[in-house]
Amino acid sequence: MNETEQENCLYVYAILNTATEQNLGPIGINDNPVYTIVYKDIAAAVHFSEKKPEPAKNEQQAKEWVFTHNYAIDKMTEKFGTLLPFSFGCVALGNDETIRFWLQKNYEPFKSELEKLNGTAEYLVQIFYDPKILAEKVLKNSTELQALNAKIQGMSKGKGYILQKQFDVRRDQAITQELSKLGAEFGRSIHENVKEMIPEEKKSNVPEKFKGKKSVIALSCLVSNENVENLGQVLEQINEHEGFAVRFTGPWAPYSFIDLKKDFEHT
């Protein structure tokens, strides 16, 4: 939003499906009370600040603020259902009427997004594989690799060095091909049960539970409520593949499928 001469600020959490002005309680950052500002049948959930917030004092405080922001979004999702969440740190200079004017100006796109996302939620799907098990599998299924490995075993370490390098390259190529084939197969099965899916841009961290495994797929998925069970069954089947493991988390607000901050900054 354009800066105004007013010092007062409003921290914005989300756009909601409601025509009612209401106080949502002290669920905001630093226990600030969150309330709604309504235009027609949509509303912005905000908390008031007399001045622009200061930056976090340290990393721990920043983490706590982000956690509280997400907690507030979760509580609003429980109360209102589908919403359009803002990422952490969206602050408007102005007052309630500033926000109301912004809602009026953006009413059609906001309402359209709320209708599009109605009855959906975001889920994260991560698929990991065990490199050792997959290496054993490709060796078992390749007569060429088996023959080369047997030849190496019958040679001295020095004489077998070059062949070992060839074996390693061919085995790694076979692993890559197997991962590509299975990744495409898994992706198709998942795609059939989601409305949209977006590959995670950042390399996925491997949680402690999956230590020793590597990530092969990480997807943010927009899933209809009625399809969550079907997707879960598909992921259970993938999880049964030897050497593979699935992590399925959510539901979350659909952060990955909207970009409200862009609209906010250019209004």
N, C-alpha and C positions, 0 to 999 in steps of 0.2 A: 504494500500500500504506500501511497505517497506520504511523505512526512508532513505533519501539520505543526502548528505552533504550540499545540498542547503538549504538556509533558506527560500526561497520563498515558498509560499503555494497557493493552489487553493481550494476554498470552492466549493463543488460539490452539485448541486441541483437535477439533473435528467439526464436520458438517453432519447434522443429524436429521432424521425424518421425524419432525415433530412440529406442531403448531402452538405449543404451550411454553410460555415463559416459566422456568422453574429453577430452583436451587438444587444442585446435585450434591451439595455437601462439601466438606474439606478434603476432597480427593486429589487436589492439585499439588503442584510442586510447592514445597515448603508449607504444606497443609493449607494452601489457599483454597477458599471456597470457589467451586466451579458453578457457573450458571449459564443459561441459554439466552441467546438474543435471536428473536424470531423474525423472519420475513415470510409471509404466507404460510406454507406448510413445511418449511425447512428452518433450521436454526444452526447457529454457530455456538459451540461450547467453549467458554473462555473463563479465564480468571483475571481480575482487575489488579493493576499495579499503579501506584502513584508516580513511579518513575521507571525508566527502562532498566531491566534487570542487569545486575553486575555479572561479569563472567564468573564461572566456577572458580573457587579458590584453589582447588587441586583436582587430580584425576578421580579420587574417591567421591568427592562431592558431585562431579559431573556424572559419574556412573549412577549415583543415587537419584539425581534429577531425571536422567533418562529412564531409569526403572520406574519412577513415580509417574512420569509421562505415560509410559506404556500401561501401567496399572490403571490410570484414569481412563485410557482408551478401552481397556478390557471391561471396566465397570460400566461404561457407557454402552458398549456392545451388548452386555447382558440386559440393560434396561431398554435400549432402543432398537436393537437388531442391527441391520446393515447401516454402516456409517462410512463417511469419507475421512480417513485419519490424516492429520498433519504429522510430518516428521518433527522430531524434537527441535525446539528453538524458534518457532514462528511467533513473532511479536509485532503487533500493530500499534503505531502511535495514534492516539485518538480516544474516542469514547464509544459508547454503545451505538450511537447513531452512525458513527464511521463504519462500524461493522455492518449495521443494517443496510446502509447504502451499498456496501460491497456485495452483500447477499442479493440485493435487488439487481445490481448490475450483472451478476453471474448466475442468476436464478436458473435459467434454462440449462446451461451445462451441468450445474450441480445436481439439478433434479434428474437430468438424463443419466448421469453417472450413478446416482442412488438407485434408479430403476434398473439399470443394467446389472448392478451388483447385488440386487435384492435376492435374498436366499442363498448367498454364497459366502465363502470364507477362504482365506489363504492358508495353504499348508506347505510345509517344506518336506520334500522327498530327497533323501540322500541314500545312495547305494555305494557300498564299499566292497572291495574284494581282497582276498588273501593272496599275495603274489606267489607264495610258495606252492599253495594248492593249485593255482592256475598254471604254474610252470609244470607241475607234475601231470596235470591234465593234458596239456598240449604235447608233452613228450609221449604220453600213453597213446595219443591219437595220431601220432605222426611216425610212420615207418621210416621216413627219411632221417628224422632226428634220432630215432632209436638206433639206426644203422651207424650213423656218425658217432653217437655216444659209445656204442660198443667198440668201434674202431679205436677211439681215444683210450678206452679202458685197457686195451691190449698194447698200448705204446708206453714208452718211458715218458716222464714228465716233460723233459726237454723236447722230445720229438713230437709230443702231442700238443705242444703249446699253440701252434698255428691253428690246428684243427679245433682246439678248444675255443679259440677266438671265433672261428667260423660257426661253431655250434652255438655259442652265446648270441651271436648276431641273428642267426636263423630262429633260435628259440624266442628271442625278444620280438622278432617280427611276427612269429606265430601268436604270441601273447597279445600283441597289438591288434592283430586281425581278429582274434577271438573276442577281445574286449569291444572292438568296433561292431562286430556282429551282434553280440549280446546286448550292447548298449542300444543299438538300433531297435532290437526286439523289445527290450524293456521300455524304451521310449514310446514305441507304438502302443503297447499295452496300457501305459499310463495315459497317453494322449486320448485314448478312447473314453476315458472316464473323468476328464477334466474339461472345463470351458476354455481355459487358457493355461499355458505354462511358459515360464521364462527360465532359461539356464542361468544359474548363479554366476555372476561375472568374476567374483573373487574365488580363489581356490579354497575349497571347503576345509575347515579344520577337522581333524579326525578326533572325535570325542574319546575319552579314556576307555569307554566300554568297547570301542572298536580298535584299540591299540594294536599295531602290527598290520593293519589293513590300509589300503589306499582308496581314495575316492575315485569312482568312475562316473557317477552322475550326481548332480545336485540341481534340483529344480524347485522353483517357486510355482505353486499350482493354485489356480483359482477353481474351486470345486463347489458344485451345487450341493446343498445339504442332503438331497436325496441320493447323491452319488458317492458320498463319503464311504459308505459300507462297501460298495463295489470296488472302489479304489483300494481300500484296505485289503480286500481279498486278493486282488491282483498283486499287491505288494507282498502278501504272505507267500504267494506262489514263487515270486522272485527270490524271497528270503530262503526258500527251500533249495535253491540251486547251490550245489556244493561250492564252498569257498566264498559265497556272497552273503552280505548282511544288509538289511534295510533299516533306516531310521526315518520314521514318519511322525512329524510333529505339527501341532496346530490344534484347534483353529486359531488363526490370527486375523486381525483387521487387514484388509487388502492393500497394504502399503505398496507392494510391488506393481500394482496394476493401475495406479493413479499417480498424478504428479501435481498435487494441490499447491506445493510451495512455489512452483513456477507461476501459477495463476495469482497467487498471493503477492508475489514480489512485483508483478507487472500490472497490478490494478491501481 
